[in-house]
Amino acid sequence: MPATKPKIAYKLTISYHGASFAGWQRQKEAVTVQSLIEGALEKLWKEPLHVEASGRTDTGVHAIGQVASVKATKKFEADSLLRALNANLPPQIRITQVQLKPASFHARFDARAKTYEYLVWNGKVLPPFLLGQALHYTWPLDLPRIREVLDLFKGNHDFAAFTSNPGYERASTVREIFDFKVQKKGELLRFQVTSNGFLYRMVRNLIGSTLHVGDGRLSLQKLKSNLHSCDRTQAPASVPGHGLYLKKVHYGAPYPKKLIPE
């Protein structure tokens, strides 16, 4: 009886334009990023392979640095697999890096933190090349007031007021935000938030409230009350998914704890 070939983990870093897909997670009657990558892998290995991502992204949400892992017998070197996968994927999905890891590596369980980015175009006219890639927000925004909000959200908090119902039980709605900042270049605002875990639609809900404070419709004191209430109905509406990007998944230092699952 021939010996079973040992398996390794392929670590995939993935960029995708989310407008074309019903999110990351495989679904029976929808085109998703996971299903397309698994389909490409099956062509190459001639057998079904399961891809595990660092976490799910919703319909319309983009990724610059999503990370996924697949455990398989070693059939390709890193560069060869990168080329082969991209040749079998639509142009809206690109594998930007492949790394060979021990079989014990797991994209979700080994992750320590994530960074998301949200783009807001704060001008009267949205440039057409930003359509579907940034939120067009025409209300005038006060940048110093926005930075006060971002400082408020940093640290350990119960973010129950800033999450939507995912349809499943969660052990806790407490998360730690390590960094939350905004950069303004012309009329483009680029929000970046890094945390040890994100609740369902948490980033979009945080940005929605931040913009309401920035345009003066919500006071900072009222926002503090919303945060402490742990009541989603007290906070403003979420912003749409097309301005959201999973920018980076962090492994190892400087984040000492494991990422809290979504």
N, C-alpha and C positions, 0 to 999 in steps of 0.2 A: 504494500500500500504506500503510495507516494506521500512524502512528508508535506504537511500543510505549510504554505508559504507564510512567513510572518507578515503582519500588517504594520503600516505606518499611518500617521495622520498627515494629510495635506492641509496646510493652512492657506486659505484663499482670502485675499483682500479684494473687495468688490466695489465697483462704482456703478450706479444705475440711475436712469432718469425715470422717476416713479410714475409719471403721467400715463405710461403705457400699461401699467400693471395694477392688479388688485392687491397690492401689498407684497410682502415677502412670502408669507406662509402659503404652502400648497393648499389649494382648494379644488373641489371636484369639478366645478364648471366655470373656472376662471383662470386667466393667464396670470401666473405669479412668478416672481424672480426665482424662488426655490424650485418650482416645478421645471422651469427652463434649464436651470443649472443641473438638476438631477437628470434631466433628459439628455443633456450633453455628456455627462459622465457615463451614463448607461451606454451610449454609442461607443465611447472610448474603451470601457472595460468589458462590454458585452454582458453586463449583469447590472441589476438595480443597485444603486448606492444611495445611502441617506446622507444628506447635507444638514449639518447643525449650525445655525447662525448664532451670533452673539445675542440676538434678540430680534423681534419682529418689527417691521415698519408697516404703517398703514397704507391704504390706497392713496396714490398721489405723492407720497413722501419719497424724497430722493436719498441717495447715499453717495458719499465721497469715499468713505473708508469702512464700509460694513466688513465684518470678518466672519468667515464660516470655516468649518472643518469637516473633512470627510475621511473616514477610516477605510483603507483599502490596501490590497497587496501593492507593492511598489512596481509600477509599470512605466512611469515617466519620471524624468528629472524635472526640476522645477520649471525651467525655461520652456521645455518641450510641452509640458502640460498647460502652461499659460497660453502658448500659441494655439494648441489644439482646442482648448476650451473656447477661446475667442473666435476661432474659426467656426464653431458650432453654436454660437450664441448670437442673438440679434444685436445690432449696434447700440441699442439703448442699455445694454449690459456689457460691462467690460471687467475682466479680471485684471487687476493692475499689479498684483504680486502673488506668487506662489512660493511657499516655504515648506520644506520637508521637516516634520516634527516627529517626536516619539509618539507611539500609538496612544499614549495616555493623554495627549493634548486634546482639549475640548474648548471650542470657541466660546461657549457660553459659561461653562463652569470655571474656566481659568481667567476670565475677564475680571478686571478690578474696577474699572470706571468707564464712562462713555462721555463723549463730547458731541452735543448737537449744535447746529447752527440754524438760525432763522433769519431770512432776508426780508427787509421791508423797504419799499420804495416810497419815500415821503415827498412826493412831488405831484404837481397837477396832472402831468401826462406820464403814463407808464411807457418806457421804451418798449417797442414790440418784441425785442429779443429777450426781454425779461418776463414775457407772458408765460404763465405757468411755472415760473421759477422764483418769483418774489411776490409778496403781498403788496398790492397798491393801496396805500393809506394816505388820504388827502388831508386829514385833520392836521393842523400845525402841532408839532411835538416839542416839548421842553426837555432838552437833553439832560441837564442837571437833575431834574425831577425824576427822569427815567433811571438815572444812576442810583438815586436814593432807593428806588424800588428794588433794583438788582441787589444792592447791599442788604436790604431787608430779607431777601430770600436766601442769602448765603447761610450755611451752617445746617444744623439738624432741626428739622421741623416736621410736624405732621401735615402732609400736603393733601389731606382728604378733600379740602375745598377746591383743589386744583386738579382733580382727576375725574374722568368719566367712568361710568360703570362698564367694566370689561366683560361682564357676563360670567365671571368666576370669582371664587373666594381669594382674598389676599390676607396673608398673615399679618401684615402691618402696612400702614400708609406713611410711615416715617421714613424719610430719606435725607441724605446729607448732600447739600450742594457745595462743592469745593470752590467753584469759581463761576461767576456770572458777570459778563461784561458786554459792552456795546461799543462798536466802532462806527464812526460816521465819515463817509467819504462822499462829498457832494450831497445828493439826495438819497443815497443808499445807506441804510442802517443794517449793520451786521451784528446780530446777537449771538453770543456763544455761551453755552452753559455746560459745565462738567459736574457729574454727580456719580455717587456709588449705586445709583439705581433710579429709573424713571417709571412712574406710574402711567397707566393708560391715558394718553393725550395730555400728559402733565406739561410738557414744554409748550404746546399750543395754548393751553389754558393760562399758563404763567405769562406768556407773551400777550395774550388778550387783555389780561388785567393790567399789565405794565403799560400798554398803549393807552388804556383808559385813564390812567394816572397822568401819563405824559401829555395827553390832550386836555386835561383839566376836568374831565367828566367824573372822575373818581378821586377822592382825597386819599392821601397817604394814610391818614388815620383810619379811614373806612377800609382800606386795603388790609391794614393790620388786623382789624376786626374780622374781616373775611377769613384771613389766614387762621386766626385763633378759633373761629367758629367750627372748622372742620366740616362745613356744610357747602356742598357744591352749588346749591341754589343761590347762595349769597354772592358768588363771584360772577364777573362778566362772562360773556360767551367766549368760546374758543375761536382762534384764528384758523383759517383753512390750512390743509396739509401741504399745499404746493410750495409754500415758502420754507419748508422744513427739510433739513439735511442731516443725516447721521454722518458726522465728520470723522470721528476717530473712536476706536475701541482701544482702551489702555490695558496693557498686561504688565504685571510686575511693578517695580518702584515708579513713582513715589507713593502709590496708593496701596496701603498695607492690607486692606480687607478685600474680600471677594465681592463682585457685583451682585446686588440684590436682583433676583430674577424679576422680569416684568410680569 
